[in-house]
């Protein structure tokens, strides 16, 4: 049962990250209104946001409890 809950949470995480990126792209494709510190403070772009999401996904997979 714990494995099922884990995988449901992973799927939800991926869907929410995708939806966040898609909605951000639709509303501000140039990231001018983005509030993420990677963009707002450091001036990074889409690549940094994608890499951050991938790292969170990998971290989530590696910290899985058995």
N, C-alpha and C positions, 0 to 999 in steps of 0.2 A: 504493500500500500504506500509506503514511503517513496518508493521509486516512481510510482505513478504520480504522486503529488509533485515530486521533483521535476519530472519531465513536463508536467502541465505548467509549472512555474517557468521553466526554461522557454517553452513555446510562447507563453504570455510575454515574457521579457523580450523575445525576438520580435514579436508582433508590435509591441509598444515602441520599441526602438525604431522599427521600420516606419510606423505611423508618425512618430515624432519627426523623423527625417523628411518624410514625404510632405507633411503639413508645413514644416519649416520651408522646404523648397517651394511649395506653392505660394506661401505668403511672402517670403523674403528671399528670393533666389540669390541675391547678392549678400545675404547675411547682415544687412545693415541694421536690422532690429533684433538680432540674436542676443539673448541674455547669457548664453553659456560663457563662462570665464575663458575658455580656450579661444573664443572669438572676440568677446567684448574686451578683455584685458590684454591678451597676448597677440591678438590680431591674426590668429590662424584661420584656416578656411575649412572647406568641406572635408578635406583629407583628414584633418585632425579629429573632426567629429566622428568620421567613420572609424578611424583607428581606435578612438576612445570607446565606441560602442563594441567593437570587436574584442578589445581587451576586457571589458566588463563581461561579455559573453564567455570568454575563455576562463576568466576568474571564477565565474559561476559554475562552470563545468568542473573545474579543478577542486573546488571546495565542497563538492557533493559529499554528503554523508551517507554511509552505507547502512 
